[in-house]
Amino acid sequence: MDRNPTFDRLGPDWPNREASRFVRAGGLHWHVQEMGQGPTIVLVHGTGAATHSWRDLAPLLARDFRVVAMDLPGHGFTDKPKALRRLSLPAMARGLGQLLDVLDVAPAIVAGHSAGAAILVRMCLDGLIAPGSLVSLNGAFLPFTGFAGKVFRPAAQLMAINPLVPRLFARRARDPAVLDRLVGNTGSTLDPTGVALYGRLASDHRHVQGALGMMAAWDLAPIARDLPKLACRLLLVVGAFDRTIPPSNARRVQALVPGARIVTLERLGHLAHEEDPTAVAALIRKEAVVTPSLQPDQQSS
């Protein structure tokens, strides 16, 4: 595995570290984790997260699948592009497509959390991948509305271009009370290990800068416009207690995508796949069984 100073500093006990390696694609060094055998499933995390988000889910899925997960650009241990525009939704989709080409990965099924689900939809729409099914875990597909829609992106842009803001945020995130509020505001309850891993990332100003840059560069209006063109199966997994993406958004997305289905996980929040990975793994396995591109003889026992 290529040496990575940040990984050596923050990741000596990183979840599933034995599955980690670094791959160069599209001008970036990507942190990638691979495990398991069988039909390939690609997992894409959301804004501000990294591969640790799949720490418990990925090993469960690896019993049946070849699991491929990565840190998005500017997140975790993957390089941050120099140009802010490369953190936009279309650019993220293209970059991830380049990575999958280098890895020689053609996923049979894909799963994305929050913004990661939007990246996967963009990749499907742009012909970069052609999975049989896409599993959205509290997917972020629709633009913010009202006051939040008017101030969110401009505020993120201002913070992203000010080099002091990520450092100040990272310093504040070292306060356990601040970190507890950040996680609690998602509507999820994580164990101490999960909270500590988010704290480790949030205390790294480079990671914070990448997350802010991603928020500043994003525009979800084209996704909302193009969703009716999505050709693969779409499963919308919704945490009933999600405070980040309104659970009601799933109904709006379902109305746009013919055949889209909704499964609601009670008492779980935005990080439902971390709170109850067993339940989410079962949903993904069930989805794989009914996905046309996964023939019965492809399924592992």
Secondary structure, 3 states (H helix, E strand, C coil): CCCCHHHHHHCCCCCCHHHEEEEEECCEEEEEEEECCCCEEEEECCCCCCHHHHCCHHHHHCCCCEEEEECCCCCCCCCCCCCHHHHCHHHHHHHHHHHHHHHCCCCCEEEEECHHHHHHHHHHHCCCCCCCEEEEECCCCCCCCHHHHHHHHHHHHHHHHCCHHHHHHHHHCCCHHHHHHHHHCCCCCCCHHHHHHHHHHHCCHHHHHHHHHHHHHCCCHHHHHHHHHCCCEEEEEEECCCCCCCCCHHHHHHHHCCCCEEEEECCCCCCHHHHCHHHHHHHHHHHHHCCCCCCHHHCCC
